[in-house]
């Protein structure tokens, strides 16, 4: 039962980070802002792309290692790495007075830490 719940959380998180990463990898800053990704405002385009590629890699890391049972320790590592960027994102959105985005960042942080903890224990 716990394993199923963790898998659901992994898939949902992977989809969220994959979407965000693809958007950051292909769209310019202004398009991202219109899509609601306001945290990129003022960042260098190369840094935005780096964040996007990192989110794509993290989303793959959430699913693939556990699914194929090759280097399964990469899944909790990916979850921890993704959780590390959430406090920074939350601070940026807090400074921009975007409470909805702050809540989203906090939820993603908690979910990623939970995934990491559960995958290490399982």
Secondary structure as UniProt FT lines:
FT   HELIX           2..26
FT   HELIX           29..34
FT   TURN            35..36
FT   HELIX           38..40
FT   TURN            41..42
FT   HELIX           45..68
FT   HELIX           73..95
FT   TURN            96..97
FT   HELIX           99..121
//
